[in-house]
Amino acid sequence: MNISLPLDEMTIEEKLQIMEALWNDLTQHPDQIPPPDWHGKLLADREAAAARGEETFEDWETARQKIEKEIE
């Protein structure tokens, strides 16, 4: 399938609406979207770093509060 959109003629708002529509559709079927290979490698690297004691973890509430402070 070859889809062509008049991107040069579209506003930023129209492009964002299309992106949102695509994302909403894709998220309806997450089991059909295989994760990229680099996700597995990144997770393995982080797990190994945690096993070596090189990673620290925070509970979600603490992390959320830090993020909220950063974006204020």
Summary of the structure (lengths in Angstrom):
residues: 72
radius of gyration: 19.3
end to end distance: 44.0
largest distance: 53.1
contacts: 105
relative contact order: 0.05
helix: 67%
strand: 0%
